[in-house]
Amino acid sequence: MPQATSYDAIVIGTSQGGRFLPIALAKTGRRVALIERGHIGGVCVNVGCTPTKTMVASARVAYLARRSADYGIRTGPTSVDMQAIRERKQSIVEGARLGYENRLTAAQGRNLDLLRGEAHFIAPKTLEVSLKDGEKQEITAPLIFIDTGDRPEPLTIKGVENVSVLNSTTIMELDTLPEHLLIIGGGYIGLEFGQMFRRFGSQVTVIQRRPRLLVSEDEDVSDEVTKILREDGITVLTGAMPQQVERVGDGHVQLTVLTPQGEQQITGSHLLAAAGRIPNTEGLATEAAGIQLDQEGHIQVNEQLETSVPGVYALGDVKGGPAFTHISYDDFRILRTNLLEHGSASTQDRLVPYTIFIDPQLARVGMTEKEARKQGRNIRVAKLPMNAVPRALETGETRGFMKAIVDADTQQILGCAILSVEGGEIMTIIQVAMMGKLPYTALKEGIFTHPTLAEGLNALFMTLDS
């Protein structure tokens, strides 16, 4: 094999951080190699945020069409064309992917080489890349950035090898509607797909091993989400342990589940595994580089995203922690600040917002009530049902509530949970107030346009005066 090609930096993977980092490095005159084994854009663009939220939008239209009489509008029977939904989704994915590919193409030839293939370490700062044309290439650099992401965790219950199991990627390729979709997992992936396919017309059963859905949330938030999903006609089983699965007549599957009420057999047409994700580290040969992993296989990093090997960094989902696209982008900003701008950014104390795109959306930032009480803080809790917000009443979107945690001594907002239509947008207003360290009274007394959902923040924080 020829001598290794030397670069100033190597980036492995093109998820949110990995798309922007090589271009930023190349603009400084560094010679950069970017390695991608699959589609440009990683999980978010190809099999995560972009396609799922596109399909969520289609499901909401179906939901509104069936509710049209609530608004005094008479329509005919609603039908769902899964093939057309899939084609719309794929068109938007391909458009987003093409946009990122064009940015990288424009940057190539200006210190940036895009290598299409799979990389693994053969030394701390040296990689072997198996290119798609069958060739192998050794490359080396003093700076290496790992952005290989994660993937759905396979189901491991008895009998699973004899049945067809969908995951968050393959379920979006269905062109026929499941008669009865069984979902193992009560986190955001399982709930988004569960409500989506219920609105398309499937019978849906969610099987959650833990005592409740969304166990990291406060109990009142989790309970309200469960109530809403059951109102939508979804069967939710909590504290339910899948024991085995088997194929039965007509291609259906039968799932045996141990519940607090005893053993149950549930028969469905399709089975979705949505109980977790695992990092893409097994093919990297990290041991050859001396890079330390945790028990789940995530790359361990410090607050500046550096691994156990100086000069080797990890960003995005592969390092564990909050697995959100916006966190991957913030990882890029930290690396850019520290390595290109000589700053001192870190992951310490960064606010991590997120939104679960069920309907109504569940949006969160900062501490939960449970976390604040566990820390022994002196807190006040503001809570307002959405049926107290004029805009929610006018639009017929009154399910859910707003909740905020306030430090009683400083009057600053510690966190919030917004379960509301467009909850992500409302939460962001509170997040900005937290970033600016404003007291809650700034939102209580703020002038918000009437009638908007944001206006509900006046009433939310006024509850602390009553």
Residue pairs with C-beta under 8 A, 6 or more apart in sequence:
1 136
1 138
2 138
3 138
4 126
4 138
4 139
4 140
5 33
5 137
5 138
5 139
5 140
6 31
6 139
6 140
6 141
7 30
7 31
7 32
7 33
7 113
7 139
7 140
7 141
8 25
8 30
8 31
8 32
8 141
8 142
8 143
9 22
9 25
9 30
9 31
9 32
9 33
9 141
9 142
9 143
9 144
9 145
10 32
10 33
10 34
10 35
10 127
10 139
10 140
10 141
10 143
10 144
10 145
11 18
11 21
11 22
11 25
11 32
11 33
11 34
11 35
11 144
11 145
11 147
12 18
12 35
12 119
12 127
12 144
12 145
12 146
12 147
12 148
12 284
13 35
13 36
13 42
13 146
13 147
13 148
13 149
13 280
13 316
13 318
14 34
14 36
14 40
14 41
14 42
14 100
14 104
14 147
15 41
15 42
15 43
15 44
15 147
15 149
15 316
15 317
15 325
15 328
16 42
16 44
16 316
16 325
16 326
16 328
16 329
16 332
17 145
17 147
17 315
17 316
17 328
17 329
17 331
17 332
17 335
18 34
18 42
18 145
18 147
18 315
18 316
18 332
19 40
19 41
19 42
19 100
19 103
19 104
20 329
20 332
21 145
21 147
21 315
21 332
21 335
21 336
22 32
22 34
22 104
22 107
22 112
23 103
23 104
23 107
23 112
24 332
24 336
24 340
25 32
25 340
26 32
26 107
26 110
26 111
26 112
28 340
29 111
30 111
31 111
31 113
32 111
32 112
32 113
33 113
33 115
33 139
33 141
34 104
34 112
34 113
34 114
34 115
35 115
35 117
35 118
35 119
35 127
35 129
36 114
36 115
36 116
37 116
37 117
37 118
37 119
38 46
39 45
39 46
39 97
40 97
40 100
40 101
40 104
41 96
41 97
41 100
42 48
42 147
42 149
42 316
43 149
43 150
43 151
43 317
44 50
44 325
44 328
45 93
45 96
45 97
45 100
46 93
46 97
47 168
47 169
47 172
48 168
48 325
49 325
50 92
50 93
50 96
51 89
51 90
51 92
51 93
51 172
52 168
52 172
52 192
52 193
52 196
52 357
53 357
54 88
54 89
54 92
54 93
55 85
55 89
55 172
55 196
56 192
56 196
56 357
56 359
58 85
58 88
58 89
58 200
59 195
59 196
59 197
59 199
59 200
59 359
60 199
60 359
62 78
62 80
62 199
62 200
62 201
63 199
63 359
65 75
65 78
66 78
67 396
68 74
68 75
70 396
71 396
80 177
80 200
80 201
82 174
82 175
82 176
82 177
82 200
83 175
85 200
86 172
86 173
86 174
86 175
89 172
104 112
104 114
105 114
108 114
115 129
115 131
115 137
115 139
116 131
116 132
117 129
117 130
117 131
117 132
117 137
118 129
118 130
118 283
119 127
119 128
119 129
119 130
119 284
120 127
120 128
120 283
120 284
120 285
120 288
121 127
121 284
121 285
121 286
121 288
121 289
121 291
122 128
122 138
122 285
122 288
123 140
123 288
123 289
124 288
124 289
124 290
124 309
124 312
125 140
125 141
125 142
125 144
125 289
125 311
125 312
126 138
126 139
126 140
127 138
127 139
127 140
127 144
128 136
128 137
128 138
129 136
129 137
129 138
129 139
130 136
131 137
142 311
143 311
143 312
143 313
143 339
144 311
144 312
144 313
145 312
145 313
145 314
145 315
145 335
146 284
146 299
146 307
146 312
146 313
146 314
146 315
146 318
147 314
147 315
147 316
147 318
147 328
148 279
148 280
148 281
148 284
148 316
148 318
149 279
149 280
149 316
149 317
149 318
150 277
150 278
150 279
150 280
150 317
150 318
150 323
151 277
151 278
151 280
152 167
152 168
152 169
152 273
152 274
152 276
152 277
152 278
153 273
153 275
153 276
153 277
153 278
154 160
154 165
154 167
154 273
155 165
155 184
155 245
155 271
155 273
155 275
157 242
157 243
157 244
157 245
158 243
158 244
158 245
159 244
159 245
159 246
160 245
162 246
162 247
163 245
163 246
163 247
163 253
163 271
164 253
164 270
164 271
165 271
165 272
165 273
166 174
166 270
166 271
166 272
166 273
167 272
167 273
167 274
168 189
168 193
168 272
168 274
171 193
171 270
171 272
174 270
177 197
177 200
177 201
177 202
178 197
178 202
178 268
178 269
178 270
179 202
179 203
179 268
179 269
179 270
180 202
180 203
180 204
180 205
180 267
180 268
180 269
180 270
181 193
181 194
181 197
181 202
181 203
181 204
181 205
181 268
181 269
181 270
181 271
181 272
182 205
182 207
182 253
182 255
182 266
182 268
182 270
182 271
182 272
183 190
183 193
183 194
183 204
183 205
183 206
183 207
183 272
183 274
184 190
184 207
184 242
184 255
184 271
184 272
184 273
184 274
184 275
185 206
185 207
185 208
185 272
185 273
185 274
185 275
185 276
186 206
186 207
186 208
186 209
186 210
186 212
186 213
186 214
186 215
186 236
186 238
187 213
187 214
187 274
187 275
187 276
188 214
188 356
188 357
188 358
189 274
190 206
190 208
190 272
190 274
190 275
191 206
191 213
191 214
191 225
191 229
191 356
191 358
192 356
192 357
192 358
193 272
193 274
194 204
194 206
194 229
194 234
195 204
195 229
195 232
195 234
195 358
195 359
197 204
198 204
198 232
198 233
198 234
199 232
203 233
203 235
203 268
204 233
204 234
204 235
205 234
205 235
205 236
205 237
205 266
205 268
206 213
206 229
206 234
206 235
206 236
206 237
207 237
207 240
207 242
207 255
207 257
207 266
208 236
208 237
208 238
208 239
208 240
209 239
209 240
209 241
209 242
209 275
210 238
210 239
211 238
211 239
212 219
212 222
212 223
212 226
212 238
213 222
213 225
213 226
213 229
213 236
213 238
214 221
214 222
214 225
214 356
214 362
215 222
216 368
217 225
217 362
217 364
217 368
217 417
218 368
218 369
218 370
218 403
218 417
219 370
220 403
221 362
221 368
221 403
221 417
221 419
224 400
224 401
224 419
225 358
225 362
225 419
226 236
226 238
228 358
228 360
228 399
228 400
228 419
229 236
229 358
230 236
231 399
237 257
237 259
237 264
239 259
239 260
240 257
240 258
240 259
240 264
241 257
241 258
241 259
242 255
242 256
242 257
243 256
243 257
243 258
243 263
244 255
244 256
245 253
245 254
245 255
245 256
245 271
246 253
246 254
247 253
247 254
248 254
248 267
251 269
252 267
252 268
252 269
253 267
253 268
253 269
253 270
253 271
254 265
254 266
254 267
255 265
255 266
255 267
255 268
255 271
256 263
256 264
256 265
257 263
257 264
257 265
257 266
258 264
277 317
277 323
278 296
278 297
279 296
279 297
279 298
279 299
279 317
279 318
279 319
279 320
280 318
281 293
281 297
281 298
281 299
281 318
282 297
284 291
286 292
286 293
286 299
289 309
289 312
290 308
290 309
291 299
291 307
291 308
291 309
291 312
292 299
292 300
292 307
292 308
293 299
293 300
294 300
294 320
296 320
298 318
298 319
298 320
299 307
299 314
299 318
299 319
299 320
300 307
300 308
300 319
301 307
301 313
301 314
301 319
303 346
303 347
303 348
304 313
304 334
304 338
304 345
304 346
304 347
305 313
305 314
305 315
305 319
305 331
305 334
305 335
305 347
306 312
306 313
307 313
307 314
313 335
315 328
315 331
315 332
315 335
316 327
316 328
316 331
317 323
317 328
319 331
321 327
321 347
322 352
322 354
324 352
324 354
326 353
327 352
330 350
331 347
333 345
334 345
334 346
334 347
337 343
337 344
337 345
338 344
338 345
351 365
351 366
351 431
351 434
351 435
352 365
353 363
353 364
353 365
353 427
353 428
353 431
354 363
354 364
354 365
355 361
355 362
355 363
355 364
355 423
355 424
355 427
356 362
356 363
357 424
359 421
360 386
360 397
360 399
360 400
360 419
360 420
360 421
360 423
361 418
361 419
361 420
361 421
361 422
361 423
361 424
362 417
362 418
362 419
362 423
363 416
363 417
363 418
363 419
363 420
363 423
363 424
363 426
363 427
363 428
364 415
364 416
364 417
364 418
364 427
365 415
365 416
365 427
365 430
365 431
365 434
366 405
366 413
366 414
366 415
366 416
366 431
366 434
367 375
367 405
367 414
367 415
368 405
368 415
368 417
369 379
369 381
369 403
369 405
371 415
372 379
372 405
372 414
372 415
373 379
377 407
377 414
378 407
378 408
378 409
379 405
379 406
379 407
379 408
379 414
380 405
380 406
380 408
380 464
381 403
381 404
381 405
381 406
382 402
382 403
382 404
382 406
382 440
382 460
382 461
382 463
382 464
383 401
383 402
383 403
383 404
383 460
383 463
384 401
384 402
384 403
384 456
384 459
384 460
384 463
385 398
385 400
385 401
386 392
386 397
386 398
386 399
386 400
386 401
386 402
386 419
386 420
386 421
386 456
387 393
387 398
388 456
388 459
389 398
389 420
389 453
389 455
389 456
389 459
390 450
390 451
390 455
391 451
391 452
391 453
391 455
391 456
392 398
392 420
392 421
392 453
392 456
394 451
395 421
397 420
397 421
399 419
400 418
400 419
400 420
400 421
400 423
401 419
401 420
402 416
402 417
402 418
402 419
402 420
402 426
402 456
402 457
402 460
403 416
403 417
403 418
403 419
404 413
404 415
404 416
404 430
404 440
404 460
404 461
405 413
405 414
405 415
405 416
406 412
406 413
406 414
406 440
406 461
406 464
407 413
407 414
410 439
411 439
411 440
411 441
412 434
412 437
412 438
412 439
412 440
413 430
413 433
413 434
413 438
413 440
413 443
414 434
415 434
416 427
416 430
418 424
418 426
418 427
418 430
420 426
420 453
420 456
421 453
422 453
425 453
425 454
426 453
426 454
426 456
426 457
429 443
429 454
429 457
430 443
430 457
433 440
433 442
433 443
440 461
440 464
441 461
443 457
443 458
443 460
443 461
444 457
444 458
444 461
444 462
444 464
444 465
445 458
446 457
446 458
448 454
448 455
448 457
448 458
449 455
